[in-house]
Amino acid sequence: MKLATLRTAGQGTTAALATGADAYVALPASDVGELLARPDWRDVVRVAATAPGRVMIEARAVDFAPLLPHAGKVICCGLNYADHIQEMGRELPEYPTLFAKYADTLVGATDTIEVRGSDRVDWEAELAVVVGSELSRADEKQAAAAIAGYTVANDVSMRDWQNRTLQWFQGKAFDGTTPVGPVMVTPDEVGGPFDVVGYVNGDVVQKGNTGTLVFGPAKLLSYISQFTTLRPGDLVLTGTPGGVGMGMTPPRFLNDGDVLTTEITGIGRLENIVRIRPASIKE
């Protein structure tokens, strides 16, 4: 099944099920994260999909909100594709390189990304994993069983801020700069490995396959769960393939008005206009 969080006219947001017939069925939850917090969420979806009074939303009228607007944890893995590690001049890691974001960073699949105070804005196309059940000190088999689904993300990074210190956090956690969506696809529908492709203004800048991840989704979730409990609706970004702007010669960064597109086969596509603003505007 494919689940989304949609903005509805005058009614805030709703979780919704894609029917495969150019329509969505509204679900009894305000977003996908709230839906996943219910242990019986799969049954809730099945019942709602066939209920006589179900509310249908035409796909052409859909406005995608961030898939998990209130995610309790957004944890990201850096340097997880061999080619990206090499272009950054590093050795293959023994352990995942992890950092965190806040839910405030997340935007929808077609929302504008507005960056204030950085002129070295870079792209990072990524597969993201949605947690569907609580995980604490889990092994890989348990972690795999806890995956609710997969979605598309772009870890847009402000390299000037990121490189101010050895810690990446400040360059990764700007409000409203991480598009996620458009849908979460459950593992029974699509299992990977996945082709991950990034575009800038229609030109391919990144292309990789998750089969080459150093730490796959289940291994990542298992590792993270050793030190922090993962809960339904948490989000884990799995890293980006080679082709980021900082790794080019000379480096290339996003400009105001550029269109950033992120696509993963079998899941979906993000398309976001990037607006780059000064840190403050004098009246």
BAFI-3210 file (N, C-alpha, C; in Angstrom, 3 decimals, decimal comma, padded with zeros to 6 digits):
// residues 283
n [1|2|3|4|5|6|7|8|9|10|11|12|13|14|15|16|17|18|19|20|21|22|23|24|25|26|27|28|29|30|31|32|33|34|35|36|37|38|39|40|41|42|43|44|45|46|47|48|49|50|51|52|53|54|55|56|57|58|59|60|61|62|63|64|65|66|67|68|69|70|71|72|73|74|75|76|77|78|79|80|81|82|83|84|85|86|87|88|89|90|91|92|93|94|95|96|97|98|99|100|101|102|103|104|105|106|107|108|109|110|111|112|113|114|115|116|117|118|119|120|121|122|123|124|125|126|127|128|129|130|131|132|133|134|135|136|137|138|139|140|141|142|143|144|145|146|147|148|149|150|151|152|153|154|155|156|157|158|159|160|161|162|163|164|165|166|167|168|169|170|171|172|173|174|175|176|177|178|179|180|181|182|183|184|185|186|187|188|189|190|191|192|193|194|195|196|197|198|199|200|201|202|203|204|205|206|207|208|209|210|211|212|213|214|215|216|217|218|219|220|221|222|223|224|225|226|227|228|229|230|231|232|233|234|235|236|237|238|239|240|241|242|243|244|245|246|247|248|249|250|251|252|253|254|255|256|257|258|259|260|261|262|263|264|265|266|267|268|269|270|271|272|273|274|275|276|277|278|279|280|281|282|283]
n.u [000,835|000,302|000,864|000,047|000,448|-001,846|-002,668|-005,726|-008,426|-009,279|-009,365|-007,052|-004,671|-004,612|-004,140|-003,764|-004,730|-003,351|-005,163|-004,517|-005,990|-005,929|-006,685|-007,166|-007,893|-009,250|-008,032|-008,627|-006,864|-004,628|-002,200|000,393|002,184|000,660|-001,216|000,420|001,053|-000,914|-001,350|-002,885|-002,807|-002,680|-005,020|-006,853|-006,473|-007,299|-010,021|-010,996|-010,556|-012,541|-014,912|-018,354|-018,917|-016,583|-014,177|-013,186|-010,362|-009,367|-006,531|-005,405|-005,967|-004,437|-002,418|000,610|001,570|004,350|005,390|005,640|004,928|005,263|007,345|008,979|011,668|014,219|016,612|019,750|022,000|025,280|027,691|027,371|027,292|029,576|030,746|030,194|031,539|034,154|034,384|034,374|036,802|037,341|037,758|036,155|033,612|033,641|031,546|028,233|027,972|026,276|023,687|021,303|018,084|015,387|011,774|010,933|012,478|011,302|009,597|006,982|006,403|006,257|006,702|008,091|011,515|013,009|015,832|017,681|020,445|022,652|024,984|025,968|024,485|023,601|022,758|021,312|020,205|018,087|017,124|014,606|013,623|010,716|009,725|007,757|007,064|007,877|011,322|013,986|017,221|017,387|017,804|018,932|016,945|014,639|014,578|014,147|011,552|010,205|010,015|007,921|007,660|008,982|010,317|010,911|013,573|015,374|018,338|018,975|021,741|023,580|026,518|028,460|027,775|027,836|030,542|031,731|032,426|033,583|031,331|028,329|025,727|024,652|024,640|022,765|020,243|018,503|015,435|012,613|013,830|014,133|012,810|010,299|008,642|006,683|004,951|004,637|005,715|004,766|006,724|005,776|004,890|006,982|010,324|013,015|016,500|016,841|016,831|018,293|017,917|019,041|018,244|019,064|017,467|016,494|018,711|020,636|022,306|022,962|023,172|022,456|022,403|020,638|021,534|024,228|024,733|026,642|025,695|022,728|019,070|017,842|020,073|020,923|018,711|018,749|021,261|020,950|018,944|020,267|021,112|019,128|015,618|013,555|010,491|007,080|006,523|008,905|011,754|014,285|016,992|018,958|021,389|023,398|024,093|027,066|027,914|027,223|027,127|029,308|031,351|032,114|034,279|034,921|033,428|029,834|026,877|023,464|021,316|019,263|015,962|016,431|015,388|014,937|014,988|014,075|014,194|012,990|012,913|009,873|008,845|008,507|008,516|010,064|009,704|011,031|011,159|013,895|014,571|016,788|017,695|018,901|020,382|019,103|016,707|016,911|014,812]
n.v [-001,192|002,336|005,188|008,539|011,916|014,393|017,768|019,232|021,151|023,687|021,918|021,180|018,594|015,188|011,685|009,431|006,919|005,743|004,750|003,658|004,299|006,887|008,359|009,118|007,702|009,142|008,788|007,865|009,693|012,360|012,503|010,466|009,582|009,721|007,777|005,455|005,152|003,667|000,353|-001,326|-000,324|-001,221|-002,717|-000,678|000,857|-000,972|-001,330|001,310|001,711|000,326|001,147|002,155|004,923|006,212|008,833|010,233|011,520|013,288|012,590|014,584|016,844|016,823|017,948|017,584|017,234|017,329|013,991|012,906|014,932|015,382|013,860|012,034|011,359|012,113|010,674|010,553|009,075|009,555|009,355|006,667|005,313|003,686|005,074|007,762|008,089|007,814|010,058|012,043|011,687|009,763|006,830|003,571|003,182|001,713|001,874|003,343|006,773|009,106|011,585|014,015|015,407|017,788|017,623|020,040|020,538|019,322|019,217|019,172|017,117|018,729|021,222|024,545|024,992|026,975|028,741|030,491|032,546|031,076|030,378|028,167|025,825|022,518|019,319|016,136|013,278|010,751|007,502|006,975|005,509|004,443|003,988|001,424|000,088|-000,222|-000,193|-001,441|-002,091|-003,999|-006,855|-007,445|-008,861|-008,352|-005,605|-005,354|-006,359|-004,335|-002,244|000,060|001,171|002,676|005,775|008,835|011,166|014,292|015,325|018,208|020,331|022,774|023,713|025,602|026,237|023,647|023,019|024,646|023,576|020,437|019,001|018,143|019,012|021,732|022,475|020,895|021,087|023,191|024,952|023,768|022,589|019,983|017,919|015,380|012,449|011,511|009,643|006,912|003,691|000,416|-002,454|-004,892|-004,222|-003,045|-003,867|-003,294|-003,802|-000,168|002,255|005,382|008,657|011,907|015,193|018,368|021,091|019,428|018,033|015,121|014,612|012,913|009,399|006,316|003,071|001,370|-001,101|-000,974|000,157|000,680|000,262|-001,220|-000,708|-002,315|-002,978|-000,439|000,502|-001,401|-000,865|001,827|001,457|000,383|002,378|004,326|004,399|003,534|004,593|004,158|006,006|007,391|008,512|007,469|008,457|007,169|007,884|009,249|008,789|009,120|012,263|014,675|018,273|019,494|017,708|018,004|019,201|022,289|022,867|022,744|024,500|024,998|027,417|030,352|029,725|027,339|024,013|021,246|017,844|014,667|011,221|007,923|004,716|002,981|004,114|007,035|010,588|013,654|017,130|020,150|023,635|025,767|028,394|030,895|032,981|036,046|036,217|038,087|040,633|043,952|046,624]
n.w [000,000|-000,491|001,307|002,229|003,439|003,259|002,435|003,066|001,813|003,937|006,087|007,372|007,640|006,406|006,782|004,065|001,696|-001,262|-004,061|-006,482|-008,603|-009,564|-007,326|-003,816|-000,631|002,171|005,485|008,971|010,531|011,272|010,014|008,503|010,455|012,847|012,222|012,094|014,741|015,832|016,780|015,212|012,614|009,969|009,670|010,099|007,805|005,809|006,434|006,161|003,456|002,163|003,241|003,160|003,354|002,626|002,078|-000,881|-002,567|-005,314|-007,309|-008,883|-007,499|-005,277|-002,577|-001,300|002,001|004,382|004,844|007,432|009,569|012,301|013,241|015,763|015,951|013,675|012,034|010,509|008,175|007,248|004,570|003,361|000,969|-001,104|-003,308|-002,771|-000,366|-001,258|-002,976|-001,132|-000,028|001,985|004,130|004,007|006,436|009,761|011,474|011,351|010,357|012,040|012,356|013,550|012,733|013,108|013,245|012,265|010,052|007,891|004,747|002,213|-000,776|-003,048|-002,126|-001,772|-001,143|001,129|001,815|004,146|004,567|003,614|001,048|-000,102|-000,922|-001,064|-002,585|-001,651|-002,548|-001,261|000,021|002,395|005,491|007,117|010,390|011,861|014,191|017,704|018,517|020,327|021,156|019,090|016,913|013,492|012,102|013,603|013,280|010,521|010,362|011,586|009,842|008,475|005,973|002,927|001,749|-000,137|000,125|000,475|001,646|001,940|002,157|003,882|003,089|003,839|006,470|007,516|007,403|009,248|011,684|013,119|013,612|011,962|012,307|012,320|009,664|008,545|009,584|008,978|009,138|007,317|004,989|004,121|001,963|001,978|000,937|-001,943|-000,954|001,385|000,851|001,453|002,538|001,464|-000,999|-002,395|-002,347|-002,771|-003,928|-004,479|-007,110|-006,862|-007,761|-008,499|-009,620|-011,032|-012,213|-014,236|-015,150|-014,660|-011,682|-009,662|-009,225|-008,004|-006,372|-003,878|-003,239|-002,911|-000,487|002,438|005,001|005,249|005,304|007,451|009,000|009,757|011,296|013,344|014,520|015,389|017,239|019,369|021,034|021,210|021,540|018,887|017,460|016,231|013,289|013,359|011,469|009,258|007,427|004,817|003,661|000,933|-002,595|-004,737|-006,376|-005,274|-005,014|-003,682|-004,093|-006,700|-009,384|-010,590|-007,289|-007,173|-006,510|-005,400|-006,936|-006,537|-007,429|-008,748|-009,718|-007,828|-008,074|-006,928|-007,161|-006,716|-007,860|-008,075|-005,789|-005,696|-006,514|-005,798|-006,270|-006,050|-005,841|-005,261|-003,115|-002,356|000,167|001,684|005,010|006,607|005,975|005,268|006,152]
ca.u [000,000|000,988|000,227|000,521|-000,195|-002,343|-003,339|-007,089|-008,952|-010,010|-009,464|-005,736|-004,084|-005,160|-003,473|-004,558|-004,287|-003,436|-005,960|-004,048|-006,962|-005,886|-007,426|-006,739|-008,952|-008,903|-007,970|-008,968|-005,680|-004,243|-001,007|000,836|002,771|-000,419|-001,784|001,340|001,079|-001,924|-000,839|-003,728|-002,933|-002,956|-006,454|-007,561|-006,408|-008,130|-011,429|-011,317|-010,509|-013,762|-016,083|-019,337|-018,884|-015,202|-013,967|-012,229|-009,683|-008,799|-005,085|-005,026|-006,206|-003,667|-001,322|001,328|002,238|005,423|004,825|005,639|005,169|005,563|008,251|009,680|013,090|014,669|018,020|020,336|023,299|026,155|028,776|026,895|027,527|031,023|031,212|030,137|032,633|035,394|034,465|034,652|038,175|037,342|037,805|034,879|033,484|033,311|030,243|027,534|028,111|024,885|023,343|019,853|017,335|014,106|010,609|010,837|013,210|010,615|008,601|006,293|007,019|006,319|006,843|009,285|012,569|013,517|017,053|018,130|021,746|023,688|025,163|026,592|023,383|023,910|021,697|021,643|019,058|018,194|016,046|014,310|012,902|009,725|009,609|006,364|006,831|008,952|012,561|015,009|018,247|016,869|018,715|018,560|015,675|013,588|014,551|013,506|010,122|009,635|009,961|006,569|007,745|010,080|009,912|011,962|013,974|016,595|019,007|019,565|022,794|024,222|027,899|029,237|027,482|028,272|031,998|032,243|032,981|033,628|029,969|027,559|024,346|024,181|024,455|021,790|018,990|017,765|013,991|011,933|014,753|014,265|011,571|010,056|007,374|005,309|004,212|005,351|005,322|005,034|007,679|005,149|004,659|008,267|011,297|014,378|017,159|016,212|017,624|018,119|018,380|018,839|018,325|018,987|016,944|016,304|019,958|020,990|023,537|023,250|022,519|023,019|021,497|020,762|022,225|025,631|024,858|027,509|024,770|021,378|018,024|017,678|021,294|020,895|017,717|019,244|022,361|020,409|018,130|021,121|021,333|017,912|014,434|012,823|009,060|006,308|006,529|010,262|012,259|015,729|017,534|020,003|022,606|023,281|025,150|027,973|027,364|026,846|027,797|030,575|032,352|032,436|035,421|034,857|032,170|028,619|025,836|022,164|021,049|017,881|015,096|016,706|014,412|015,603|014,123|014,610|013,329|013,361|012,093|008,890|008,327|007,939|009,340|009,956|010,112|010,998|011,868|014,771|014,705|017,904|017,501|019,903|020,060|018,124|016,338|016,790|013,643]
ca.v [000,000|003,625|006,128|009,911|012,941|015,388|018,977|019,285|022,510|024,093|020,859|020,772|017,475|013,865|010,530|008,956|005,725|005,810|003,616|003,145|004,696|008,349|008,905|008,761|007,541|009,776|007,850|008,513|010,178|013,643|012,309|009,075|009,254|009,449|006,487|004,374|005,004|002,668|-000,990|-001,965|000,629|-001,908|-003,030|000,597|001,219|-001,898|-001,034|002,614|001,638|-000,293|001,652|002,778|006,380|006,690|010,118|010,102|012,754|013,101|012,757|015,849|017,927|016,506|018,798|016,741|017,770|016,412|012,681|012,697|016,300|015,434|012,744|012,203|011,294|012,092|010,303|010,463|008,418|010,138|008,514|005,282|004,706|003,633|006,101|009,065|008,093|008,034|011,420|012,887|011,414|009,047|005,368|002,935|003,230|000,512|002,149|004,420|008,170|009,502|012,897|014,134|016,593|017,936|017,618|021,374|020,586|018,565|019,847|018,236|016,657|019,799|022,508|025,338|024,954|028,326|028,743|031,824|032,694|030,179|030,442|026,901|024,890|021,299|018,317|014,771|012,394|009,641|006,621|007,098|004,374|004,824|002,977|001,068|-000,447|000,163|-000,964|-001,154|-003,142|-005,002|-007,426|-007,034|-009,481|-007,579|-004,284|-005,484|-006,553|-003,087|-001,225|000,293|001,444|003,463|007,010|009,592|012,366|014,960|015,934|019,463|020,628|024,070|023,267|026,606|026,019|022,301|022,948|025,548|022,758|019,017|018,486|018,512|019,331|023,073|022,584|019,901|021,197|024,425|024,751|023,714|022,343|018,548|017,360|013,959|011,990|011,952|008,574|005,796|002,432|-000,682|-003,423|-005,954|-003,730|-002,769|-004,283|-002,886|-002,498|000,936|003,258|006,721|009,589|013,317|016,093|019,819|021,679|018,378|017,326|014,123|014,909|011,768|008,140|005,223|001,971|001,067|-002,371|-000,707|000,782|000,014|-000,144|-001,257|-000,217|-003,100|-002,842|000,905|000,561|-002,209|-000,145|002,997|001,006|-000,016|003,492|005,118|003,650|004,012|004,407|004,330|007,351|007,920|008,502|007,270|008,681|006,154|008,365|009,677|008,309|010,134|013,271|015,911|019,432|019,757|016,787|018,291|020,064|022,944|022,598|023,354|024,629|025,408|028,833|030,753|029,371|025,998|022,965|020,058|016,681|013,455|010,128|006,553|003,777|002,220|004,859|008,304|011,689|014,973|018,219|021,322|024,849|026,242|029,843|031,217|034,334|036,501|035,880|039,063|041,619|045,274|047,382]
ca.w [000,000|-000,530|002,212|002,113|004,258|002,312|002,897|002,539|001,837|005,124|007,089|007,854|006,915|006,664|006,195|002,940|000,979|-002,720|-004,527|-007,765|-009,622|-009,602|-006,194|-002,470|000,358|003,444|006,601|010,246|011,235|010,692|009,193|008,483|011,753|013,795|011,832|012,454|016,203|016,182|016,485|014,199|011,517|008,704|009,663|009,948|006,386|005,022|006,688|005,583|001,995|001,624|003,969|002,255|003,401|002,506|001,410|-001,966|-002,967|-006,649|-007,318|-009,525|-006,539|-004,074|-002,117|-000,356|003,186|004,795|005,142|008,895|010,037|013,732|013,548|017,034|015,649|012,283|012,166|009,174|008,035|006,243|004,057|003,400|-000,340|-001,317|-004,237|-002,094|000,611|-001,990|-003,489|000,027|000,378|003,262|004,120|004,346|007,891|010,527|012,079|010,648|010,760|012,265|012,889|013,700|012,338|013,785|012,358|011,654|008,778|006,852|003,877|001,337|-002,023|-004,057|-001,435|-002,008|-000,126|001,311|002,617|004,526|005,197|003,085|-000,399|-000,526|-000,690|-001,812|-002,664|-001,261|-002,783|-000,310|000,465|003,820|006,062|008,123|011,442|012,074|015,532|018,619|018,435|021,326|021,153|018,166|015,918|012,136|011,732|014,270|012,657|009,212|010,580|012,105|008,789|007,954|004,551|002,385|001,099|-000,813|000,861|000,034|002,790|001,475|003,132|003,788|003,302|004,563|007,884|007,893|007,515|010,270|012,759|012,778|013,751|010,771|012,646|011,978|008,220|008,118|010,325|008,693|009,048|006,026|003,875|003,831|001,410|002,223|000,370|-001,689|-000,287|001,999|000,218|002,376|001,993|000,690|-002,358|-003,030|-001,353|-003,055|-003,824|-005,176|-007,811|-006,293|-008,783|-008,210|-010,764|-010,837|-013,454|-015,226|-015,439|-013,653|-010,939|-008,806|-009,580|-007,227|-006,062|-002,455|-003,079|-002,595|000,828|003,413|006,063|004,703|006,207|008,678|009,803|010,338|012,370|014,448|015,166|016,081|018,376|020,486|021,960|021,384|021,128|017,711|017,638|015,002|012,738|013,263|010,094|009,148|006,091|004,711|003,025|-000,459|-003,501|-005,258|-007,263|-004,594|-005,589|-003,018|-004,598|-008,099|-009,644|-009,282|-006,591|-007,721|-005,500|-005,902|-007,082|-006,351|-008,540|-009,272|-009,427|-007,294|-008,234|-006,301|-007,633|-006,381|-008,616|-007,321|-004,635|-006,120|-007,003|-005,208|-007,169|-005,177|-006,220|-004,194|-002,978|-001,478|000,657|002,655|006,392|007,073|004,966|005,867|005,690]
c.u [000,869|000,198|000,857|-000,142|-000,554|-002,877|-004,718|-007,666|-009,774|-010,067|-008,102|-005,173|-004,782|-004,224|-004,373|-003,898|-004,432|-004,139|-005,421|-004,974|-007,081|-006,696|-006,803|-007,971|-008,477|-009,005|-008,216|-007,733|-005,246|-002,995|-000,565|001,462|001,732|-001,069|-000,895|001,427|000,032|-001,400|-001,616|-003,839|-003,223|-004,443|-007,291|-007,598|-007,326|-009,619|-011,830|-011,383|-011,790|-015,039|-017,053|-019,249|-017,492|-015,131|-012,865|-011,660|-009,024|-007,310|-004,669|-005,206|-005,348|-002,559|-000,609|001,941|003,476|004,811|004,649|005,900|005,550|006,478|009,009|011,183|013,286|016,172|018,578|021,696|024,081|027,162|028,420|026,952|029,024|031,504|031,207|031,250|033,951|035,513|034,705|036,049|038,305|037,437|036,414|034,764|033,205|031,916|029,559|027,866|026,712|024,778|021,823|019,341|016,130|012,982|010,434|011,548|012,380|009,614|008,035|006,966|007,128|006,431|008,106|010,238|013,150|014,672|017,450|019,519|022,814|023,776|025,922|025,614|023,546|022,750|022,212|020,387|019,191|016,923|015,863|013,431|011,971|009,574|008,132|006,048|008,056|010,141|013,512|015,951|017,841|017,988|018,197|017,224|014,505|013,449|013,861|011,998|009,436|009,573|008,536|006,604|008,931|009,517|011,133|012,287|015,153|017,162|019,744|020,500|023,431|025,697|028,739|029,010|028,001|029,768|032,584|032,914|033,055|032,254|029,102|026,221|023,869|024,005|023,375|020,386|018,279|016,274|013,537|012,804|014,889|012,947|011,495|008,698|007,626|004,497|005,185|004,818|005,719|005,932|007,042|004,893|005,955|009,360|012,729|015,215|016,551|017,240|017,274|018,738|018,064|019,062|018,374|018,608|016,857|017,546|020,280|022,312|023,934|022,520|023,218|021,983|021,734|021,386|023,686|025,804|025,815|026,660|023,354|020,343|017,902|018,895|021,336|019,935|018,166|020,323|021,843|019,659|018,964|021,306|020,124|016,727|013,781|011,354|008,319|006,258|007,879|010,782|013,768|016,143|018,820|021,291|022,412|024,390|026,050|027,264|026,914|027,683|029,156|031,694|032,761|033,663|035,110|033,537|031,013|027,558|024,554|022,047|019,571|017,061|015,363|015,589|015,176|014,619|014,823|013,662|013,881|012,372|011,151|008,299|007,721|008,984|009,021|010,371|009,917|011,782|012,666|014,840|015,787|017,826|018,653|019,437|019,050|017,875|016,136|015,585|014,099]
c.v [001,240|004,613|007,502|010,758|014,088|016,608|019,019|020,676|022,756|023,068|020,411|019,649|016,180|012,817|009,983|007,755|005,950|004,565|002,977|003,504|006,219|008,983|008,422|008,614|008,187|008,757|008,584|008,853|011,455|013,549|010,855|008,669|008,928|008,104|005,340|004,157|004,011|001,279|-001,695|-001,128|-000,046|-002,267|-001,766|001,009|000,327|-001,598|000,278|002,554|001,101|000,209|002,356|004,300|006,968|007,989|009,957|011,478|012,502|013,433|014,107|017,035|017,781|017,533|018,023|017,562|016,912|015,088|012,471|014,046|016,413|014,278|013,014|012,194|011,305|011,885|010,000|009,776|009,122|009,112|007,032|004,593|004,774|004,760|007,484|009,182|008,418|009,461|012,430|012,627|010,659|007,540|004,810|002,814|001,866|000,636|003,276|005,794|008,761|010,948|012,999|015,437|016,694|017,864|018,961|021,453|020,059|019,415|018,792|018,034|017,719|021,177|023,231|025,176|026,356|028,308|030,184|031,760|031,716|030,361|029,216|025,763|023,696|020,312|016,961|013,907|011,139|008,790|006,839|005,935|004,883|003,673|002,726|000,465|-000,166|-000,775|-000,504|-002,341|-004,317|-005,600|-007,062|-007,633|-008,721|-006,196|-004,330|-005,612|-005,277|-001,983|-001,110|000,516|002,316|004,717|007,696|010,825|013,017|015,732|017,189|019,998|021,981|023,892|024,307|026,482|024,656|022,264|023,945|024,793|021,308|018,365|019,015|019,167|020,676|023,276|021,678|020,155|022,530|024,102|024,680|023,435|020,871|018,009|015,856|013,584|011,412|010,925|007,681|004,524|001,285|-001,744|-004,543|-005,532|-003,475|-003,025|-003,866|-004,049|-001,456|001,779|004,628|007,719|011,022|014,154|017,542|020,432|020,660|017,593|016,350|014,515|013,760|010,536|007,025|004,153|001,557|-000,300|-002,190|000,024|-000,016|-000,540|-000,061|-000,835|-000,994|-002,971|-001,473|000,983|-000,234|-001,464|001,033|002,576|000,544|001,125|004,412|004,325|004,317|003,661|004,631|005,796|008,021|007,692|008,361|007,452|007,872|006,612|008,616|009,083|009,450|011,121|014,536|017,063|019,710|018,875|017,038|019,186|020,978|022,606|023,350|023,384|025,143|026,926|029,109|030,432|028,014|025,028|021,705|018,891|015,456|012,314|008,786|005,625|003,006|002,947|006,182|009,346|012,969|015,997|019,531|022,480|025,336|027,766|030,132|032,692|034,739|036,207|036,835|040,072|042,951|045,996|048,670]
c.w [000,000|000,312|002,054|003,178|003,335|003,033|002,249|002,761|003,103|006,235|007,611|007,002|007,280|006,095|005,098|002,291|-000,510|-003,232|-005,789|-008,898|-009,654|-008,488|-004,893|-001,595|001,656|004,573|007,923|011,079|010,533|009,833|009,318|009,812|012,801|013,502|012,312|013,958|016,687|015,830|015,371|012,934|010,176|008,582|009,476|008,482|005,556|005,200|006,015|004,063|001,383|002,305|003,012|002,227|003,235|001,699|000,372|-002,335|-004,312|-006,640|-007,898|-008,582|-005,283|-003,831|-001,016|000,778|003,461|005,249|006,642|009,569|011,500|014,147|014,847|016,856|014,132|012,349|010,785|009,228|006,936|005,759|004,091|002,043|-000,615|-002,225|-003,597|-001,057|-000,087|-002,498|-002,363|000,595|001,688|003,050|004,444|005,869|008,512|011,137|011,307|011,227|010,846|012,735|012,884|013,101|013,264|012,765|011,651|010,308|007,611|006,074|002,935|-000,004|-003,091|-003,411|-001,880|-000,834|-000,026|002,290|002,903|005,143|004,763|001,582|-000,924|-000,225|-001,628|-001,714|-002,192|-001,397|-001,928|-000,241|001,958|004,257|007,159|009,112|011,735|013,424|016,392|018,502|019,528|021,405|020,271|017,315|014,523|011,690|012,350|013,634|011,299|009,353|011,042|011,061|008,270|006,458|004,207|001,727|000,505|000,023|000,154|001,227|002,321|002,565|002,848|004,125|004,053|006,065|008,351|008,185|008,510|011,417|012,282|012,900|012,618|011,075|012,104|010,477|007,671|008,661|010,130|008,572|007,585|004,831|003,479|003,277|001,628|001,644|-001,021|-000,904|000,467|001,359|001,150|001,734|001,178|-000,749|-003,112|-002,001|-001,596|-003,577|-004,766|-005,937|-007,247|-007,269|-008,357|-009,450|-010,276|-012,175|-014,599|-015,587|-014,309|-012,995|-010,020|-009,327|-008,819|-006,988|-004,619|-002,192|-002,716|-001,270|001,716|004,558|005,504|005,726|007,517|009,585|010,485|011,516|013,587|015,221|015,995|017,348|019,560|021,487|022,124|020,854|019,922|017,874|016,325|014,556|012,752|011,845|010,102|007,694|005,955|004,033|001,543|-001,324|-003,953|-006,162|-006,571|-005,139|-004,989|-003,552|-006,034|-008,196|-010,837|-008,587|-007,224|-006,622|-006,135|-005,933|-006,846|-007,601|-009,164|-008,868|-009,037|-007,350|-007,666|-006,631|-007,194|-007,066|-007,708|-006,132|-005,076|-006,415|-006,218|-006,251|-006,430|-005,781|-005,016|-004,239|-001,948|-001,130|001,562|004,069|006,967|005,974|005,658|005,269|005,021]
res [m|k|l|a|t|l|r|t|a|g|q|g|t|t|a|a|l|a|t|g|a|d|a|y|v|a|l|p|a|s|d|v|g|e|l|l|a|r|p|d|w|r|d|v|v|r|v|a|a|t|a|p|g|r|v|m|i|e|a|r|a|v|d|f|a|p|l|l|p|h|a|g|k|v|i|c|c|g|l|n|y|a|d|h|i|q|e|m|g|r|e|l|p|e|y|p|t|l|f|a|k|y|a|d|t|l|v|g|a|t|d|t|i|e|v|r|g|s|d|r|v|d|w|e|a|e|l|a|v|v|v|g|s|e|l|s|r|a|d|e|k|q|a|a|a|a|i|a|g|y|t|v|a|n|d|v|s|m|r|d|w|q|n|r|t|l|q|w|f|q|g|k|a|f|d|g|t|t|p|v|g|p|v|m|v|t|p|d|e|v|g|g|p|f|d|v|v|g|y|v|n|g|d|v|v|q|k|g|n|t|g|t|l|v|f|g|p|a|k|l|l|s|y|i|s|q|f|t|t|l|r|p|g|d|l|v|l|t|g|t|p|g|g|v|g|m|g|m|t|p|p|r|f|l|n|d|g|d|v|l|t|t|e|i|t|g|i|g|r|l|e|n|i|v|r|i|r|p|a|s|i|k|e]
***
